[in-house]
Amino acid sequence: MFSNIHQEFEVPEELKDTIKCFWYNRRNYKEELSELTVLPDGYAEIIFHFGSGCSISHQGIVQALPSPFIMGLLNQPAVFHAQNQLEIIGIRCFPWAVFDLLGLSSEKTKNGVHILEHPLAELQSGLTDLIIQGKIQEAIFQVEQYFLKLHSHITTDSLLAKAGAAMRKNKGTIPVHQVADSAHTTVRTLERKFKQSSGHTVKDISGIMRFEQIRNRLWNTPEASIAELAQEFGYTDQSHLSREFKRYSGTTPAVFAREAKKRKRALSNDFVAFVQA
């Protein structure tokens, strides 16, 4: 039986304005369909999958997902299904850059998922061969080369890149007008460009970034004080943090922390589910 594996790979300097990292994940599930709940984070993911396939639930309907697909910025948990062995190569992108990079409209994304109609899908066959042979580094190299070529044909929006950098640096806690100042633009222009490029407002993305920081902190340190986290991350008070956390996760931070203790014991710190590590 193969063990579960998760690896992340740094991207070349030329791609750092659009892509956070490449990653590979292998997990073994039961023969019957297993359910995975993926919580929101501050990224969009391009997902190639290999093995028994995967599917997503929406309004009680399970829909098989092709490879590749885009998981856009989530604002609530997404429920996936998989069985047997599943391997994934992911491209973790900044949500304000992914659709421009691929030359797609963000408006086509439904329920967080975008079924790709893009030449990128032509990589699937070659990547499958490499994955079968266990040549993970070579598969990542193929993906890297494709995106370097793709990136060379686009002009990245420096305004969005500067705004995104400011948001990442401040972990989503910076007010919208300060994000605009960092990008040397007006709030109105910034909001318009973010909505066009990602389908979300600056406030939407900042809120998810901030949630991600709290989620990660509680996963790594379940005993952390929620009141102190609220103060550190700029929430009005503990109840404000709890409301926002439940909005994105479906549960309170206190319940999440308790579950984190249980899961860490069960998974030996291997908390990886599709679009987040």
C-alpha positions as CSV (number, residue, x, y, z in Angstrom):
1,M,0.0,0.0,0.0
2,F,1.4,3.4,-1.0
3,S,1.6,6.0,1.7
4,N,0.1,9.5,1.4
5,I,2.4,12.1,0.0
6,H,2.3,15.9,-0.4
7,Q,5.0,18.0,-2.0
8,E,5.2,21.6,-3.0
9,F,7.5,23.1,-5.6
10,E,8.7,26.7,-5.9
11,V,7.9,28.5,-9.1
12,P,10.5,30.4,-11.3
13,E,10.8,34.1,-10.6
14,E,9.0,34.9,-13.9
15,L,5.8,33.2,-12.6
16,K,5.7,34.6,-9.0
17,D,3.3,37.4,-9.9
18,T,0.7,34.9,-11.0
19,I,1.4,31.5,-9.3
20,K,2.1,30.7,-5.7
21,C,3.5,27.2,-6.2
22,F,3.1,23.9,-7.9
23,W,2.2,20.9,-5.8
24,Y,1.8,17.1,-6.0
25,N,-0.5,15.0,-3.8
26,R,-1.1,11.3,-3.6
27,R,-3.7,9.9,-1.2
28,N,-5.3,6.4,-0.8
29,Y,-9.0,6.2,-0.1
30,K,-11.3,3.3,0.5
31,E,-12.8,1.3,-2.4
32,E,-16.2,2.9,-1.7
33,L,-16.6,6.6,-2.5
34,S,-15.0,8.8,0.3
35,E,-16.1,12.3,1.1
36,L,-13.6,15.2,1.5
37,T,-14.5,18.7,2.7
38,V,-12.3,21.4,1.4
39,L,-12.3,24.8,3.2
40,P,-11.8,28.1,1.4
41,D,-8.3,29.7,1.2
42,G,-6.9,32.7,-0.6
43,Y,-6.0,31.0,-3.9
44,A,-7.5,29.5,-7.1
45,E,-6.3,26.1,-8.1
46,I,-5.8,24.4,-11.5
47,I,-6.2,20.7,-10.8
48,F,-4.9,17.8,-12.9
49,H,-6.0,14.4,-11.4
50,F,-4.9,10.8,-12.1
51,G,-6.3,7.5,-10.9
52,S,-9.9,6.7,-10.0
53,G,-11.1,10.2,-10.7
54,C,-12.8,12.7,-8.5
55,S,-16.2,14.4,-8.3
56,I,-17.9,17.3,-6.5
57,S,-21.3,17.5,-4.7
58,H,-23.6,20.5,-5.3
59,Q,-27.1,20.6,-4.0
60,G,-27.1,16.9,-3.4
61,I,-25.9,16.0,-6.9
62,V,-22.5,14.4,-7.4
63,Q,-20.8,15.5,-10.6
64,A,-17.7,13.9,-12.0
65,L,-14.9,16.3,-12.7
66,P,-12.7,16.2,-15.8
67,S,-9.0,16.8,-15.7
68,P,-7.9,19.5,-15.6
69,F,-10.5,21.8,-13.9
70,I,-10.2,25.2,-12.0
71,M,-11.3,25.5,-8.4
72,G,-11.9,29.2,-8.1
73,L,-11.9,31.2,-5.0
74,L,-14.3,29.5,-2.6
75,N,-16.6,31.4,-0.1
76,Q,-17.9,28.3,1.6
77,P,-16.7,24.6,2.0
78,A,-16.7,22.4,-1.1
79,V,-17.4,18.7,-0.9
80,F,-15.4,16.3,-3.1
81,H,-15.5,12.6,-3.5
82,A,-12.7,10.1,-4.4
83,Q,-11.9,6.4,-4.1
84,N,-8.9,4.1,-4.3
85,Q,-5.7,5.9,-5.2
86,L,-5.9,9.5,-6.4
87,E,-2.9,11.6,-7.5
88,I,-3.0,15.3,-8.2
89,I,-0.8,18.0,-9.7
90,G,-2.0,21.4,-8.7
91,I,-1.1,24.9,-9.8
92,R,-1.9,27.3,-6.9
93,C,-2.7,30.7,-8.5
94,F,-3.5,34.1,-7.2
95,P,-7.2,34.6,-7.9
96,W,-6.8,38.0,-9.5
97,A,-4.3,36.5,-12.0
98,V,-5.4,33.0,-13.0
99,F,-8.1,33.9,-15.5
100,D,-6.0,36.5,-17.3
101,L,-3.1,34.0,-17.4
102,L,-5.4,31.4,-19.1
103,G,-7.2,34.0,-21.2
104,L,-10.6,33.0,-19.8
105,S,-13.5,35.0,-18.3
106,S,-14.0,34.7,-14.6
107,E,-17.7,35.0,-15.2
108,K,-17.9,31.4,-16.5
109,T,-17.0,29.9,-13.1
110,K,-20.0,28.3,-11.5
111,N,-20.2,27.1,-7.9
112,G,-16.4,27.6,-7.6
113,V,-15.6,25.1,-10.4
114,H,-14.6,25.9,-14.0
115,I,-14.5,23.1,-16.5
116,L,-11.6,23.9,-18.7
117,E,-11.9,24.3,-22.5
118,H,-8.3,25.3,-23.0
119,P,-5.1,24.0,-24.7
120,L,-3.8,23.3,-21.2
121,A,-5.9,20.1,-21.2
122,E,-3.5,18.7,-23.9
123,L,-0.9,18.2,-21.1
124,Q,-3.1,15.5,-19.5
125,S,-1.9,12.5,-21.6
126,G,1.8,13.2,-21.1
127,L,1.4,14.0,-17.4
128,T,-0.5,10.7,-17.0
129,D,2.4,8.7,-18.5
130,L,4.9,10.4,-16.2
131,I,2.7,9.9,-13.1
132,I,2.4,6.2,-13.9
133,Q,6.2,6.0,-14.1
134,G,6.5,7.8,-10.8
135,K,8.4,10.7,-12.5
136,I,6.9,13.5,-10.4
137,Q,9.7,16.0,-10.8
138,E,9.5,15.5,-14.6
139,A,5.8,16.0,-14.6
140,I,6.1,19.3,-12.6
141,F,8.9,20.4,-15.0
142,Q,6.4,19.9,-17.9
143,V,3.8,22.0,-16.2
144,E,6.4,24.7,-15.3
145,Q,7.6,24.9,-18.9
146,Y,4.0,25.2,-20.2
147,F,3.2,28.1,-17.8
148,L,6.5,29.9,-18.5
149,K,5.5,29.9,-22.2
150,L,2.0,30.9,-21.5
151,H,3.1,33.7,-19.2
152,S,5.5,35.1,-21.9
153,H,2.5,35.8,-24.1
154,I,0.6,37.9,-21.6
155,T,1.0,41.3,-20.0
156,T,0.4,41.1,-16.3
157,D,-1.5,43.9,-14.7
158,S,1.0,45.6,-12.4
159,L,-1.8,47.3,-10.5
160,L,-3.3,44.0,-9.6
161,A,0.1,42.5,-8.8
162,K,0.9,45.4,-6.4
163,A,-2.5,45.3,-4.7
164,G,-2.2,41.5,-4.3
165,A,1.3,41.8,-2.8
166,A,0.0,44.3,-0.3
167,M,-2.9,42.0,0.6
168,R,-0.6,39.0,1.0
169,K,1.9,40.9,3.1
170,N,-0.8,42.0,5.5
171,K,-2.6,38.6,5.5
172,G,-5.9,40.1,4.4
173,T,-6.1,42.6,7.3
174,I,-5.4,45.8,5.3
175,P,-8.4,48.1,4.5
176,V,-9.4,48.5,0.9
177,H,-8.3,52.1,0.6
178,Q,-4.8,51.1,1.8
179,V,-4.7,48.4,-0.8
180,A,-5.6,51.0,-3.4
181,D,-2.9,53.3,-2.1
182,S,-0.3,50.5,-2.4
183,A,-1.2,50.0,-6.0
184,H,-1.3,53.8,-6.6
185,T,-4.9,53.8,-7.8
186,T,-8.4,54.7,-6.6
187,V,-10.6,52.3,-4.7
188,R,-13.1,52.4,-7.6
189,T,-10.6,51.4,-10.2
190,L,-9.1,48.8,-8.0
191,E,-12.5,47.2,-7.3
192,R,-13.5,47.2,-10.9
193,K,-10.3,45.5,-12.0
194,F,-10.5,42.9,-9.2
195,K,-14.1,42.1,-10.1
196,Q,-13.2,41.7,-13.8
197,S,-10.1,39.6,-13.2
198,S,-11.3,37.3,-10.4
199,G,-15.0,37.7,-10.2
200,H,-14.6,38.9,-6.6
201,T,-14.2,42.2,-4.8
202,V,-11.1,43.1,-2.8
203,K,-13.1,42.7,0.4
204,D,-14.2,39.2,-0.6
205,I,-10.6,38.1,-1.2
206,S,-9.2,39.9,1.9
207,G,-11.9,38.2,4.0
208,I,-11.0,34.7,2.7
209,M,-7.2,35.4,3.2
210,R,-7.9,36.4,6.8
211,F,-10.0,33.3,7.4
212,E,-7.2,31.2,6.0
213,Q,-4.7,32.6,8.5
214,I,-7.0,31.8,11.4
215,R,-7.7,28.4,10.1
216,N,-4.0,27.6,9.7
217,R,-3.2,28.9,13.1
218,L,-5.9,26.8,14.8
219,W,-4.8,23.8,12.9
220,N,-1.2,24.2,14.0
221,T,-2.1,25.4,17.5
222,P,-5.6,24.3,18.4
223,E,-5.1,25.6,22.0
224,A,-4.7,29.2,20.7
225,S,-6.9,31.9,22.3
226,I,-9.7,32.8,19.9
227,A,-10.0,36.2,21.6
228,E,-6.3,36.9,21.0
229,L,-6.6,35.8,17.4
230,A,-9.5,38.2,16.9
231,Q,-7.4,41.1,18.2
232,E,-4.3,40.1,16.2
233,F,-6.2,39.8,12.9
234,G,-8.3,42.9,13.2
235,Y,-11.7,41.6,14.0
236,T,-14.0,43.8,16.1
237,D,-14.2,41.1,18.8
238,Q,-14.3,37.4,19.3
239,S,-17.9,37.0,18.2
240,H,-17.1,38.9,14.9
241,L,-14.3,36.4,14.2
242,S,-16.6,33.4,15.1
243,R,-19.3,34.7,12.7
244,E,-16.9,35.2,9.8
245,F,-15.2,31.8,10.5
246,K,-18.5,30.0,10.5
247,R,-19.5,31.8,7.2
248,Y,-16.5,30.3,5.4
249,S,-16.2,27.0,7.2
250,G,-19.7,26.1,8.3
251,T,-18.4,25.7,11.9
252,T,-17.2,27.9,14.8
253,P,-13.4,28.3,15.5
254,A,-13.8,26.5,18.8
255,V,-15.4,23.5,17.1
256,F,-12.7,23.6,14.4
257,A,-9.9,23.6,17.0
258,R,-11.4,20.6,18.8
259,E,-11.7,18.7,15.5
260,A,-8.1,19.8,14.5
261,K,-6.8,18.0,17.6
262,K,-8.6,14.8,16.6
263,R,-7.6,15.0,13.0
264,K,-3.9,15.6,13.7
265,R,-3.8,12.5,15.9
266,A,-5.5,10.5,13.2
267,L,-3.6,11.9,10.2
268,S,-0.1,12.4,11.8
269,N,0.0,16.0,10.6
270,D,-0.8,15.0,7.0
271,F,-3.7,17.5,6.5
272,V,-4.0,17.7,2.7
273,A,-7.3,17.8,0.8
274,F,-7.3,18.8,-2.9
275,V,-6.8,22.5,-2.9
276,Q,-5.1,23.3,0.3
277,A,-2.0,22.1,2.2
